[in-house]
Structures are given as structure tokens and as C-alpha cells.
Amino acid sequence: MHGLASMRVKVSLMGDICLPWPAGMTIHDGISPPPPVYLPRLPCFESPTPMMWPPGLALQQNKLTTTVFHKAQFVVLESHDCGYAIPHVTIPPTNVNLPLIIAFSKRKVMFSSSKVKANGAQIGCTELAGPPVPLPMLCCASPVSLPNGFPSFNSLHTVSVGLSAADIAAGLWALVCSVLGSVVSGLDGFKGGYEGLAKELVGAANWKEWAFKTALGCLSGATKMALTADGKLVRVEIGSGYAGLRLSSKQLSEGGSKVEREYQVGPAQIGLVHADSPKATTSDQSTLSVGSPIGIGSSQHSETYDSNGRLAERKTQAVAAGGAVNYYSGDTGAISGQHTTTLQADGHATSTTTGYAGSSSPAGSWGMPL
């Protein structure tokens, strides 16, 4: 499948409004008091949101470029999720489950271009009229998440990326694995353990459900790697977007591999990455990032070693993106800025500061056809 011609898909931007289709509707379970009456399969209206959704941005569920722009806006990357706190209203609205549904909402991009990258990650792809099939986002629902989310206006953009048949197949298989995980976890043999808020915070009701969903996640990543030469062979997660641990091992299409660990508590994340390149060089990187509803700031330290194990380069980097950049640079016309200091093995150091111009107010474009 590697040799099949690419198809063109329009990029999605931070201001693109997305919602479930049709009419913003999904299905959720409910409980109506008093006395408690369980109401399965309630129709539910979900609020439209911009891709750059403030609660998801604060918890770093939004995956967006920081130095690559189109129409003065960040571009959506792989694994982007609008995230938590999307308003929902079930019919009838007397559903005591609504706070839990809203607190753990999801609207996630499932397709990406393995050959087109920005800021080290694949460009995320979702389009209602995508070739040769629609490319949906995965929306929260019961008993399984539904692949019926789409951005409204990205077909009007002028920038597109190549998406191969292998990329589409990998995205479709990821959707199948997600649905299969929810279906099997609902069977009698997997029932018992945590429920409600505790289950959502931990990420699974019991160890059997966690192990099965983890195995499916690894299978999905391995399939993507086999199809596109770029995927996560191992992907282990516990917790939620509020707090959790994540471990992955990734093969890169350009050659080499990465082992990534991520620890999160609220808006703060610590990331540790070890990478091996085809040239026998290695690098170790640690990143501390803190999110907010208006932007993200991060501090990164990395060291690169040559094939003989000698230190070749040491780099520190500070990045501010979104409204947070104004606190660092004072430039109200920029929405991304970074400061980099590089120390070569010979002791020579260079320092650069760069501001990337974009919309002076990212929120100013929300709700607009772009």
C-alpha cells in the first residue's frame, strides 16, 4: 500500500467549528430521579466547539502546531482531541449523568498523514467530504463512541495534505478497535469494579478491561506501522486527561524509533523521550509543559550523542503558544514564540529568540467560516 497515490485532504485549523453530524446529535445513557430510573440510549445534543477548545487546551488534549500556520492559525495534528467539558443536553434533560458526560467528553481526530509532518507530528485529517470516504472524528457516546464528528468549514481552506490509502485504512482500523474495545468491555465477563467517576478517572472498570483495551491500542498502532511505516508499537495508558501515565514506543517513517513517557497532573505534563536515529546517534529529551485555557508554555532540555556515545549537542528551549505568548514576548501580534540555546560539543553556544506571527486574538476567529 506504500506505493498508492496520495489523495488531497484540506487541513483543519484551531478556529474550525466541529460538531457531531447530523444536527449535533449523539446518544448517551442517563439516570432520571427520583427514584433513580436508568434510561439507556437517550438522544443527546452536543454543543459545537472550535478545534481549539479552552478546557482541552488547558489539559493539553488539543494537539496543534506552534510554529506552522495557515490563515494565521494553528493547524490540527494527529491525536487531536477537543477534549473535556463540551456542553451536552440529553432528551429529556433531567439526566443526573450529565455532569459526568460533560466532564469526560471527547471529540478526537482519528486520521493523519504519515508523510506530512509539522512540529515533529503528523498532520491530523478530518473532512466531511474527504476522498474517497468521509474522515470522521470520534465523539463520546454510549454504549460506544460514534464516528460522526466533522469540522464545518475546513473544505474552504486552500492548504491540503496528501493522505494515502494506507493512512485511511489505519484510521478506519483505529475506529474499529475503539468500538470493539467498548463492546467487549460491556460483556458479562468484563463487568465489575469501578463505576461512574472512579472508572473515568482510572480509565477502566477493572484490570481485564484495561488489559483488553491496551492490547487493542497496541494492535492499532502496530497495524498503522505496518501500513504506513510510522506508528506506535506499544501504547500503555492509565488514568485520564486530568491525571495519568502514558508509555509508548514508536517507529518513525523517516527511520529510527522513539520511546516516550508522559506523566500528567491537571494542566502540568512531564515528557521524557529517548530517540535512536538511522545514523546511530541517540538523543534524550525532557519537557515540562503547563497548559491554560488561552495557551501553553513549555521548557525543554535535550542532549544528542554521536555513534561513539560522545555528547554532540546540548539544547534548551522555551516555547509559549497561544495567548500565553504575550506574557513572554510582549508582542500582541504573535501567538507563538520560542527561545533556544544550543551548546555544541566544542563548548560554543548560540542563542536565538523567535516570534511567530499569527492572529493577535485566536478567539477572534472562532465561529467564523475560515
LOLUMGU-62281 format. One record per residue (C-alpha): residue in one letter; y, x negated, z negated. Coordinates in nm, 4 decimals, padded with zeros to 6 digits. Each point is the difference from the previous one (the first is absolute). Layout:
REM LOLUMGU-62281
- aa;y;x;z
- A;Y;X;Z
...
END
This chain:
REM LOLUMGU-62281
- aa;y;x;z
- M;00.0000;00.0000;00.0000
- H;00.2277;-00.3016;-00.0338
- G;00.0627;-00.0073;00.3720
- L;00.1132;00.3607;00.0414
- A;00.3618;00.0491;00.1059
- S;00.2550;00.0881;-00.2649
- M;00.1721;00.3380;-00.0136
- R;00.3609;00.0368;-00.1027
- V;00.0926;00.1723;-00.3270
- K;00.3556;00.0488;-00.1272
- V;00.0822;-00.1732;-00.3289
- S;00.0865;00.2022;-00.3100
- L;00.3129;-00.0759;-00.2022
- M;00.1000;00.0445;-00.3612
- G;00.2200;00.3011;00.0784
- D;-00.2606;00.1907;00.2033
- I;-00.0726;00.3365;-00.1595
- C;-00.3726;00.0669;-00.0403
- L;-00.1960;00.3032;-00.1179
- P;-00.3414;00.1638;00.0340
- W;-00.0573;00.1967;00.3179
- P;00.0341;00.2899;00.0542
- A;00.2920;00.1273;-00.2099
- G;-00.0443;-00.2562;-00.2768
- M;-00.3194;00.1668;-00.1251
- T;-00.3044;-00.1483;-00.1741
- I;-00.2600;00.1407;-00.2438
- H;-00.0267;-00.0755;-00.3729
- D;-00.2028;00.1253;-00.2931
- G;00.1798;00.1796;-00.2802
- I;-00.0189;00.1489;-00.3479
- S;00.1886;00.3187;-00.0842
- P;00.0668;00.0980;-00.3641
- P;-00.0578;00.1929;-00.2157
- P;-00.2931;-00.0063;-00.0556
- P;-00.0825;-00.3068;00.2175
- V;-00.1353;00.1184;00.3338
- Y;-00.1097;-00.2641;00.2529
- L;00.1391;00.0675;00.3470
- P;-00.1631;-00.2245;00.2607
- R;00.1481;-00.0532;00.3453
- L;00.3553;00.1224;-00.0481
- P;00.2371;-00.0334;00.2959
- C;00.2701;-00.2502;-00.0943
- F;00.3397;-00.0816;00.1482
- E;00.0922;-00.3696;-00.0166
- S;00.3595;-00.1109;00.0293
- P;00.1010;-00.2098;00.3016
- T;00.0895;-00.3567;-00.1025
- P;00.1432;-00.3079;00.1680
- M;-00.2458;-00.2842;00.0456
- M;00.2081;-00.1985;-00.2500
- W;-00.0606;00.2349;-00.2937
- P;00.1790;-00.1182;-00.3199
- P;-00.2886;00.0479;-00.2511
- G;-00.2440;-00.1688;00.2386
- L;00.2497;-00.2794;00.0624
- A;00.0436;-00.0573;-00.3741
- L;-00.3776;-00.0253;-00.0494
- Q;-00.0269;-00.2172;00.3144
- Q;-00.2289;00.2465;00.1771
- N;00.2426;-00.0064;00.2936
- K;-00.0912;-00.2861;00.2347
- L;00.3031;-00.0886;00.2120
- T;00.1413;-00.3011;00.1792
- T;00.2799;-00.1950;-00.1688
- T;00.1280;-00.2205;00.2839
- V;-00.1016;00.2014;00.3091
- F;00.2087;00.3040;00.0936
- H;00.0334;00.2706;00.2633
- K;00.3097;00.2219;00.0004
- A;00.1131;-00.1867;-00.3135
- Q;-00.3040;00.1218;-00.1934
- F;-00.3161;-00.1469;-00.1475
- V;-00.3206;00.0495;00.2032
- V;-00.3170;00.1526;-00.1495
- L;-00.2919;-00.2404;-00.0564
- E;-00.3760;00.0448;-00.0463
- S;-00.1189;00.1845;-00.3139
- H;00.3422;00.1599;-00.0465
- D;-00.0053;00.2946;-00.2380
- C;00.2985;00.2267;-00.0666
- G;-00.1549;00.0127;-00.3441
- Y;00.0329;00.2006;-00.3153
- A;00.2332;00.2821;-00.1083
- I;00.0094;00.1924;00.3308
- P;00.0979;00.3589;-00.0923
- H;-00.2774;00.2586;00.0454
- V;-00.0092;00.3784;-00.0429
- T;-00.3334;00.1837;00.0051
- I;-00.0368;00.3672;00.0840
- P;00.0105;00.1552;-00.2569
- P;00.2376;-00.2474;-00.1688
- T;-00.1362;00.0705;-00.3506
- N;-00.2267;-00.3043;00.0193
- V;-00.0176;-00.2193;-00.3103
- N;-00.1528;-00.2736;00.2168
- L;00.3253;-00.0501;00.1908
- P;00.1394;-00.2787;-00.2230
- L;-00.3216;-00.1986;00.0498
- I;-00.0049;00.0675;00.3759
- I;00.3616;-00.1139;00.0351
- A;-00.0434;-00.3043;-00.2253
- F;-00.2819;-00.1366;00.2212
- S;00.1052;00.1161;00.3459
- K;-00.0857;-00.1999;00.3114
- R;00.1153;-00.0265;00.3604
- K;-00.1613;-00.3167;00.1367
- V;00.0038;-00.1747;00.3398
- M;-00.3593;-00.0637;00.1153
- F;00.0499;-00.1747;00.3377
- S;00.1537;-00.3389;00.0763
- S;00.0357;-00.2471;00.2845
- S;-00.2187;-00.3040;-00.0663
- K;00.1870;-00.2121;00.2570
- V;00.3617;00.0866;-00.0896
- K;00.1210;-00.1200;-00.3401
- A;00.3252;-00.0236;-00.1942
- N;00.0536;-00.1727;-00.3337
- G;-00.3654;-00.1053;00.0121
- A;-00.1411;00.3553;00.0212
- Q;-00.1131;00.2271;00.2827
- I;00.2425;00.2623;00.1304
- G;-00.1014;00.3450;-00.1244
- C;-00.0567;00.2666;00.2661
- T;00.0191;00.3779;-00.0282
- E;00.1020;00.2437;00.2700
- L;-00.0588;00.3699;00.0630
- A;-00.0380;-00.0528;00.3748
- G;-00.1585;-00.3447;-00.0192
- P;-00.2256;-00.1181;00.2834
- P;-00.2754;00.0945;00.0527
- V;-00.0212;00.2041;-00.3237
- P;00.2484;00.0861;-00.2767
- L;00.0317;-00.2706;-00.2669
- P;00.0299;00.1925;-00.3284
- M;00.1000;-00.1083;-00.3480
- L;-00.2388;00.0903;-00.2839
- C;00.1510;00.2653;-00.2311
- C;-00.1133;00.0889;-00.3515
- A;-00.2052;00.3220;-00.0173
- S;-00.3074;00.1535;-00.1633
- P;-00.2942;-00.0421;00.0159
- V;00.0742;-00.2834;00.2471
- S;00.3185;-00.1561;00.1348
- L;00.1059;00.1411;00.3373
- P;00.0918;-00.2057;00.3106
- N;00.2897;00.2271;00.0973
- G;00.3192;-00.1921;-00.0807
- F;00.2409;-00.1097;00.2734
- P;00.3542;-00.1363;00.0354
- S;00.2266;00.2444;00.1809
- F;00.2231;-00.2179;00.2140
- N;-00.1586;-00.3418;00.0635
- S;-00.0846;00.1024;00.3582
- L;00.3746;-00.0381;00.0666
- H;00.0052;-00.3704;-00.0889
- T;00.0290;-00.2622;00.2733
- V;-00.2284;-00.2631;-00.1580
- S;-00.3774;00.0300;00.0299
- V;-00.2982;-00.2212;-00.0825
- G;-00.3410;-00.0441;00.1565
- L;-00.2876;00.1835;-00.1662
- S;-00.3460;-00.0768;00.1364
- A;-00.3025;00.2275;00.0136
- A;-00.1474;-00.2187;-00.2753
- D;00.3051;00.0631;-00.2198
- I;-00.0366;00.3762;00.0519
- A;-00.3731;-00.0124;-00.0754
- A;00.0662;-00.1979;-00.3195
- G;00.2596;00.2544;-00.1153
- L;-00.2291;00.2949;00.0746
- W;-00.2826;-00.1669;-00.1921
- A;00.2332;-00.0551;-00.2986
- L;00.0761;00.3737;00.0053
- V;-00.3732;00.0806;00.0079
- C;-00.0663;-00.2320;-00.2958
- S;00.2775;00.1620;-00.2028
- V;-00.1320;00.3532;00.0609
- L;-00.3613;-00.1077;-00.0585
- G;00.0950;-00.1606;-00.3315
- S;00.1591;00.3234;-00.1239
- V;-00.2873;00.2203;00.1200
- V;-00.2761;-00.2117;-00.1564
- S;00.1953;-00.0447;-00.3243
- G;00.0031;00.3793;-00.0364
- L;-00.3828;00.0252;00.0031
- D;-00.1894;00.0712;-00.3222
- G;-00.1363;-00.3533;-00.0291
- F;00.3535;-00.1425;-00.0200
- K;00.1506;00.2511;-00.2419
- G;00.0958;-00.0759;-00.3599
- G;00.2399;-00.2413;-00.1637
- Y;00.3786;00.0048;00.0204
- E;00.1861;00.3068;00.1226
- G;00.3611;00.0893;00.0747
- L;00.2650;-00.2553;-00.0896
- A;-00.2472;-00.2565;-00.1349
- K;-00.2029;00.0070;00.3232
- E;00.3102;-00.0474;00.2163
- L;00.1268;-00.2896;-00.2123
- V;-00.3359;-00.1808;00.0042
- G;-00.0698;00.0780;00.3656
- A;-00.3452;00.1559;-00.0457
- A;-00.1819;00.2377;-00.2337
- N;-00.2841;-00.2431;-00.0765
- W;-00.1494;-00.3326;00.1080
- K;-00.2256;00.1617;00.2648
- E;00.2958;00.1611;00.1764
- W;00.2004;-00.3248;-00.0246
- A;-00.2901;-00.2098;00.1367
- F;-00.0608;00.2391;00.2914
- K;00.3655;00.0174;00.1023
- T;00.0300;-00.3791;-00.0342
- A;-00.3029;-00.0470;00.2262
- L;00.1539;00.2339;00.2575
- G;00.3299;-00.1915;-00.0180
- C;-00.1811;-00.3274;00.0650
- L;-00.1948;00.1597;00.2866
- S;00.3227;00.1303;00.1524
- G;00.1593;-00.3464;-00.0212
- A;-00.3069;-00.1761;00.1398
- T;-00.0108;00.2453;00.2910
- K;00.3657;-00.0632;00.0762
- M;-00.0628;-00.3752;-00.0053
- A;-00.2980;00.0381;00.2364
- L;00.2054;00.2116;00.2403
- T;00.3355;-00.1805;-00.0125
- A;-00.0737;-00.3426;-00.1602
- D;00.2500;00.0859;-00.2755
- G;-00.1163;00.1909;-00.3080
- K;-00.0850;-00.0118;-00.3700
- L;-00.3663;-00.0870;-00.0578
- V;00.0291;00.0636;-00.3732
- R;00.2350;00.2533;-00.1572
- V;-00.0349;00.0820;-00.3679
- E;00.2512;00.2199;-00.1836
- I;00.0228;00.1606;-00.3404
- G;00.2883;00.2046;-00.1334
- S;00.2767;00.1770;00.1869
- G;00.3461;-00.0621;00.1420
- Y;00.1363;00.0129;-00.3544
- A;-00.2190;-00.2845;-00.1267
- G;-00.3019;-00.1747;00.1440
- L;-00.1885;-00.3037;00.1242
- R;-00.0833;-00.0719;00.3647
- L;-00.2096;-00.2757;00.1563
- S;-00.0602;-00.0580;00.3702
- S;-00.1383;-00.2626;00.2356
- K;00.1437;00.0173;00.3519
- Q;-00.0821;-00.1589;00.3348
- L;00.3026;-00.0538;00.2277
- S;00.0007;00.0591;00.3759
- E;00.1874;-00.3271;00.0542
- G;-00.2723;-00.1832;-00.1909
- G;-00.0473;-00.0884;-00.3647
- S;-00.0387;00.2175;-00.3067
- K;00.1847;00.1239;-00.3083
- V;-00.1119;00.0909;-00.3498
- E;00.2544;00.2230;-00.1723
- R;00.0304;00.1193;-00.3608
- E;00.2593;00.2497;-00.1121
- Y;00.0874;00.1171;-00.3493
- Q;00.2366;00.2929;-00.0510
- V;00.1673;00.1687;-00.2949
- G;00.2513;00.2648;00.1044
- P;00.2517;-00.1421;00.2487
- A;-00.0996;-00.3637;-00.0722
- Q;-00.2654;-00.1794;00.2052
- I;-00.1462;-00.3495;-00.0172
- G;-00.1762;-00.1181;00.3161
- L;-00.2175;-00.3120;00.0336
- V;-00.1148;-00.1132;00.3449
- H;-00.2235;-00.2878;00.1110
- A;-00.0094;-00.0579;00.3767
- D;-00.2084;-00.2282;00.2234
- S;00.1237;-00.0719;00.3522
- P;-00.1989;-00.1041;00.3107
- K;00.1699;-00.3423;-00.0245
- A;-00.1764;-00.0707;-00.3324
- T;00.3232;00.0378;-00.1962
- T;00.0132;00.2232;-00.3078
- S;00.2766;00.1750;-00.1885
- D;00.0420;00.1685;-00.3356
- Q;00.2715;00.2580;-00.0546
- S;00.1174;00.1963;-00.3026
- T;00.2484;00.2873;00.0235
- L;00.1753;00.2068;-00.2633
- S;00.1620;00.3139;00.1417
- V;00.1800;00.2884;-00.1649
- G;00.0694;00.3300;00.1733
- S;00.2678;00.2641;-00.0489
- P;00.0883;00.3281;00.1770
- I;00.2620;-00.1856;00.2076
- G;-00.1699;-00.3303;00.0793
- I;-00.2382;-00.2809;-00.0928
- G;00.0635;-00.3520;-00.1266
- S;-00.2579;-00.2782;-00.0066
- S;-00.0368;-00.3658;-00.0918
- Q;-00.2679;-00.2073;00.1718
- H;-00.1399;-00.3501;-00.0498
- S;-00.2435;-00.1591;00.2451
- E;-00.1643;-00.3391;00.0503
- T;-00.1703;-00.1236;00.3177
- Y;-00.2598;-00.2773;00.0080
- D;-00.1154;-00.2044;00.3004
- S;-00.3601;-00.0544;00.1079
- N;-00.0295;-00.2890;-00.2477
- G;00.1114;00.2139;-00.2922
- R;00.3447;-00.1601;-00.0292
- L;00.3064;00.2118;-00.0710
- A;00.1824;00.0486;00.3324
- E;00.2670;00.2528;-00.0947
- R;00.1303;00.1911;-00.2995
- K;00.2144;00.3092;00.0545
- T;00.1805;00.2496;-00.2204
- Q;00.1505;00.3171;00.1381
- A;00.2012;00.2910;-00.1378
- V;00.0227;00.3206;00.2023
- A;00.2000;00.3185;-00.0572
- A;-00.0484;00.3010;00.2271
- G;00.1610;00.3421;00.0082
- G;00.2950;00.0908;-00.2211
- A;-00.1077;-00.2742;-00.2430
- V;00.1328;-00.2624;00.2401
- N;00.3554;00.0853;-00.0956
- Y;-00.0584;-00.1317;-00.3497
- Y;-00.1023;-00.3379;00.1400
- S;00.2291;-00.0594;00.2969
- G;00.2936;00.2321;-00.0494
- D;-00.0287;00.0844;00.3702
- T;00.0155;00.3780;00.0318
- G;-00.0822;-00.0280;00.3704
- A;-00.3399;-00.1572;-00.0590
- I;-00.3210;00.1627;-00.1171
- S;-00.2109;-00.3147;-00.0219
- G;00.0725;-00.3515;-00.1166
- Q;-00.2061;-00.3046;-00.0889
- H;00.0567;-00.3433;-00.1516
- T;-00.2544;-00.2735;00.0731
- T;-00.0371;-00.3508;-00.1406
- T;-00.2570;-00.2290;00.1647
- L;-00.1168;-00.3327;-00.1464
- Q;-00.1844;-00.2251;00.2449
- A;-00.2697;-00.2434;-00.1078
- D;00.2459;-00.2880;00.0506
- G;00.2318;00.1552;-00.2589
- H;00.2585;00.1308;00.2488
- A;00.1243;00.3474;-00.0953
- T;00.1744;00.2599;00.2151
- S;00.1609;00.3239;-00.1140
- T;00.1013;00.3000;00.2091
- T;00.1485;00.3429;-00.0737
- T;-00.0237;00.2760;00.2593
- G;00.1234;00.3594;00.0088
- Y;-00.1542;00.2465;00.2405
- A;00.2392;00.2677;00.1207
- G;-00.1008;00.3600;00.0050
- S;00.1277;00.3373;-00.1113
- S;00.2460;-00.0380;-00.2875
- S;-00.1580;00.3128;-00.1465
- P;-00.3705;00.0485;00.0843
- A;00.0138;00.3504;-00.1459
- G;00.2737;00.0894;00.2482
- S;-00.2546;00.0365;00.2791
- W;-00.2493;00.2159;-00.1897
- G;-00.0570;00.3370;00.1567
- M;00.1459;-00.1028;00.3337
- P;-00.1794;-00.0206;00.3367
- L;-00.0017;-00.3751;00.0610
END
